Amino acid sequence: MRWDVRLQALFDDLEQQATGLSLAERDAEVAELRQAEYAGIALTSRLRASVGARLLVDVLGVGPVEGELHRVGDGWLLIGAVQDWVIAAAALGSVRGLPDRVAPAGPSPVQARLGIGSVLRGLAATRSEVVVHRRDGRSTRGTLGRVGADFVELRAADGGHVEVVPFTAVAAVRSC
């Protein structure tokens, strides 16, 4: 074999090795970028992209709630099942059944910017009986009254006492 043919074969082999190393390095960079990008995704984005999906949500102080995700707002979500559940996002223990999607970036709909206080005001206006579940596992059946900046008044179903429940204590509100 002539030396120029051997030299050309050596250069070809070196070129292939360099290409293989370059591809492996690029794949590692892509994987690292993908991880870094995913680290910036909030649970709210996953939830907003999953409206209409059937989920199993573990709620602190309540346990599992299964149903269709109807709405997602600022700090809350609405699950429709036999009863409707307004769940405080801070009381989520885990969520099963989320599709592998993320809501697109950009301005969110007005409803997504409404906090749990807005939702509770809407429920209070209906005068419907609800069950307020607390994060510590206790619950009270009654009707919602006035809603402040960070609390809701709850009149017990027996017509008795009115208690003030801070939003931070609310795990979920269930329709009756």
N, C-alpha and C positions, 0 to 999 in steps of 0.2 A: 504494500500500500504506500502510495506517495505521501510525502510529508505534508503537502498542502491539503490533501484530502483528510489526513488525520487532524491537522490543525483546524480545518473547517468543522469536523465532527466535534472536536473539543469545544470550539466556540458555540456550536449549536447546543451542546450539552449544557454549557455554562449559561447560555441564554434561557434554556428551559428551566434550569434551577432558579435563576433570578426571577423569572415569571412566576414560578410556583411560590417562591418566598413572598413576592409582591402580593399575590392573590391571598395568601394566608394572612399577611399583615393587614390587607384591606378588609378581609372578613372580620378580623379581630377589632378593627376600628369601627366597622359598621355595628358589630354587636355592642361595643362600648357606647356608641352614640345612641343606639336603640334603648339601652338601659338608662342612660342619662335622660333621654326624652321621656320615657315612661315614669321616671321618678317625679316628674313635674305634673303628672295627671292626678287630679283630685277625685275622690269617690263620687262627688256630686256630678262630675262629668260622665262617669260611668253610669250613674243612675239616670241622668237626663237622657242618655242615649238608649236607655232600656225601657222607656215608657211603653207599656203594652205587654211587657214580658211577665211571665208568672214567676214569682220569687218566693223563697222561704227566707224570712227575715227573723233573726234572733234578736229580741228586744230585751235589754237589761231590765230586770224586775218584772217582766211579763212572760218571757219564753218565746217559743216559735210562733210566728204569724205567717200564714201562707195566703197568697192572693196575687191579683194582677196589679202591677204598679201603674197608677193612674196619673199622678202628678209628682213633681219634685220642686220644692221651693228652697228658699234660703234657710237651711237648718231643719227641714222637715220633708216628709214624703207621705203620700196618700196611697194606701194599699186597699184595694177593693176585694172583699171576700163575702162571706155571709153577712158580716157587718163591715162597715168601712172603718179603717184605722188611719188616724193621723199620727205619725210616729216622729218623735224628735230625733234628728240625725245623730245627736250626741248620745242617744241611748241605744244606738245600733251596736250589737255584739258581733254580728256577722251577717252576710247576705249570700245566699246561694241562688244560682240560676241567672246571674248577670251575663248577657251576651258579651262577647269580646269586642265591644264597640266603645267609642268615646264620643261625646257630643262635640261638634265642631267649635272651635274657638270663635270668639266674637261676642257681641252683645246678646245676653240671654233674654228670653221673653219676660214681660213684666211679672208674670206669675212666679217665675224663678227667683225674682228679687224680693218677693214678699216673705216676710218672716213668719214665724209660728204665731206671733201675736195677731197678725192679720187673719190667719186661718181661724184662730180661736174666737175672734170678733165675729166672723161669719157664722160660726157654729152658735155663738151666744144669741145672735139675732134670730135664729130659727126657734129658739126656746125648746129644742129637742132634748130629750133625756140622753145622757152620755155616761160612760164610765171613764173616769180619769185614773189611769194607771201611773203609779209613781215608780221611780227607779229603785226604790227600796223594797218593792214587791207589794206594797199596800195599794188598794184601789177604793174609789168612792163613786157611787152612782148618784147622779143628780143633774142639775142644769147649770150651764155656765152663765155667769152674770157679767159684771163689768170686767174689762180687760185693760190692765195698765201696761206700762212700758216693759215690765219684766215679770208680771204675775197675772193670774186669773182668779176671779172669785167663783167659788163653786158652792151652790146651795144643795145640801144633801136631799136625796129623793124623798125622805120621810118628812120633808118640809121643815126640818129642824135647822140646824146651825149653818152658817155660811163660813167657809174657810177660805183663806187666801193661800193659793198654791203658787210658789215661784216657778217660772218656766224651767229653771235648772232642775227642779224636782220631777217634772213631767217626763215620763217615758213615752206615753201614748195616750190618745183619746179615742175611744171606740164608740161607735153608734150603738144604740140599743135596738 
